[in-house]
């Protein structure tokens, strides 16, 4: 299969071009963001896979700056929505208003687009708004369109939602239910920078003007890269590995190991299989490879599965998290 794929010179050239583009993006992002390379890579993987990401991190870790800078590099429209308890669905999707028409004395309704009509949307603290407003955004994520007063409006492509949650101050919030969490391809943890990175932040961000970023690609090229990712071949044993991995997260089934039953109450669904394959394809091409390997699956498995595994009380009392369980599962499954 690898030989057959290598004969497709256009795709091989496109993967090399994508790899070079990734290097340029990292170079440009380093002008304004110190560290967080893993977070930036995972956001790119989501964009290349056509998925969405949920970021978890305390305030002040440059989440907004990262995604805004990424949108600027990609020549994409950026929109930020600050989710609050009083936010209504129409505040993000848009609404119809009564306007004067060209004919005197006659009025007509005109749709005014909301902030969701952008290529990259930052949904800041999505768990602080009621479920009705959360659902409006999730419909846009899933269907790439919004419905207002019975009319549907398509969103511009590419369309990517980056939602954030604050791990502190949970009082008065509306946690996303598991069915809605499942719509996010990746769950990305944003951690504190290292001492060296924080020193660089202090030196470079407290004086002078902000560095100017150069545009690297545009929306049309991103769509081409998304199509390229879907064409990357996957060997049969990798498909089998992914299915075994996902099925092993479900307690009470024949595929799940005995030790998992007391640690997990609910496992990942079929959407995890799709996202693992797509994420592994994107990881392969982003690193200049022409065929998906087990290392690509293992690289994206924590981000895809962490929010799809519901831990038991026993696991929490033992101080275990989803990542530890996923790491053990991937090490035990034989390819």
Secondary structure in CASP SS format (residue, H / E / C, confidence):
PFRMAT SS
TARGET T0000
AUTHOR 0000-0000-0000
METHOD secondary structure of the structure
MODEL  1
X C 1.00
X H 1.00
X H 1.00
X H 1.00
X H 1.00
X H 1.00
X C 1.00
X C 1.00
X H 1.00
X H 1.00
X H 1.00
X H 1.00
X H 1.00
X H 1.00
X H 1.00
X H 1.00
X H 1.00
X H 1.00
X H 1.00
X H 1.00
X H 1.00
X H 1.00
X H 1.00
X H 1.00
X H 1.00
X H 1.00
X H 1.00
X H 1.00
X H 1.00
X C 1.00
X C 1.00
X C 1.00
X C 1.00
X C 1.00
X C 1.00
X C 1.00
X H 1.00
X H 1.00
X H 1.00
X H 1.00
X H 1.00
X H 1.00
X H 1.00
X H 1.00
X H 1.00
X H 1.00
X H 1.00
X H 1.00
X H 1.00
X C 1.00
X C 1.00
X C 1.00
X E 1.00
X E 1.00
X E 1.00
X E 1.00
X C 1.00
X C 1.00
X C 1.00
X C 1.00
X C 1.00
X C 1.00
X H 1.00
X H 1.00
X H 1.00
X H 1.00
X H 1.00
X H 1.00
X H 1.00
X H 1.00
X H 1.00
X H 1.00
X H 1.00
X C 1.00
X C 1.00
X C 1.00
X C 1.00
X E 1.00
X E 1.00
X E 1.00
X E 1.00
X E 1.00
X C 1.00
X C 1.00
X C 1.00
X C 1.00
X C 1.00
X C 1.00
X H 1.00
X H 1.00
X H 1.00
X H 1.00
X H 1.00
X E 1.00
X E 1.00
X E 1.00
X E 1.00
X E 1.00
X E 1.00
X E 1.00
X C 1.00
X C 1.00
X C 1.00
X C 1.00
X C 1.00
X C 1.00
X E 1.00
X E 1.00
X E 1.00
X E 1.00
X E 1.00
X E 1.00
X E 1.00
X C 1.00
X C 1.00
X C 1.00
X C 1.00
X C 1.00
X C 1.00
X E 1.00
X E 1.00
X E 1.00
X E 1.00
X E 1.00
X C 1.00
X H 1.00
X H 1.00
X H 1.00
X C 1.00
X C 1.00
X H 1.00
X H 1.00
X H 1.00
X H 1.00
X H 1.00
X H 1.00
X H 1.00
X H 1.00
X H 1.00
X H 1.00
X H 1.00
X H 1.00
X H 1.00
X C 1.00
X E 1.00
X E 1.00
X E 1.00
X E 1.00
X C 1.00
X C 1.00
X E 1.00
X E 1.00
X E 1.00
X E 1.00
X C 1.00
X C 1.00
X C 1.00
X C 1.00
X C 1.00
X E 1.00
X E 1.00
X E 1.00
X E 1.00
X E 1.00
X E 1.00
X C 1.00
X C 1.00
X C 1.00
X C 1.00
X C 1.00
X C 1.00
X C 1.00
X C 1.00
X C 1.00
X C 1.00
X C 1.00
X C 1.00
X H 1.00
X H 1.00
X H 1.00
X H 1.00
X C 1.00
X C 1.00
X C 1.00
X C 1.00
X E 1.00
X E 1.00
X E 1.00
X E 1.00
X C 1.00
X C 1.00
X C 1.00
X C 1.00
X C 1.00
X H 1.00
X H 1.00
X H 1.00
X H 1.00
X H 1.00
X H 1.00
X H 1.00
X H 1.00
X H 1.00
X H 1.00
X C 1.00
X C 1.00
X C 1.00
X C 1.00
X C 1.00
X C 1.00
X C 1.00
X C 1.00
X C 1.00
X C 1.00
X C 1.00
X C 1.00
X C 1.00
X C 1.00
X H 1.00
X H 1.00
X H 1.00
X H 1.00
X H 1.00
X H 1.00
X H 1.00
X H 1.00
X H 1.00
X H 1.00
X H 1.00
X H 1.00
X H 1.00
X C 1.00
X C 1.00
X E 1.00
X C 1.00
X H 1.00
X H 1.00
X H 1.00
X H 1.00
X H 1.00
X H 1.00
X H 1.00
X H 1.00
X H 1.00
X H 1.00
X H 1.00
X H 1.00
X C 1.00
X C 1.00
X C 1.00
X C 1.00
X C 1.00
X C 1.00
X C 1.00
X C 1.00
X C 1.00
X C 1.00
X H 1.00
X H 1.00
X H 1.00
X C 1.00
X C 1.00
X C 1.00
X E 1.00
X E 1.00
X E 1.00
X C 1.00
X C 1.00
X C 1.00
X H 1.00
X H 1.00
X H 1.00
X H 1.00
X H 1.00
X H 1.00
X H 1.00
X H 1.00
X H 1.00
X H 1.00
X H 1.00
X H 1.00
X H 1.00
X H 1.00
X H 1.00
X H 1.00
X H 1.00
X C 1.00
X C 1.00
X C 1.00
X C 1.00
X C 1.00
X E 1.00
X C 1.00
X H 1.00
X H 1.00
X H 1.00
X H 1.00
X H 1.00
X H 1.00
X H 1.00
X H 1.00
X H 1.00
X H 1.00
X H 1.00
X H 1.00
X H 1.00
X H 1.00
X H 1.00
X C 1.00
X E 1.00
X E 1.00
X C 1.00
X H 1.00
X H 1.00
X H 1.00
X H 1.00
X H 1.00
X C 1.00
X C 1.00
X C 1.00
X C 1.00
X H 1.00
X H 1.00
X H 1.00
X H 1.00
X H 1.00
X H 1.00
X H 1.00
X H 1.00
X H 1.00
X H 1.00
X H 1.00
X C 1.00
X C 1.00
X C 1.00
END
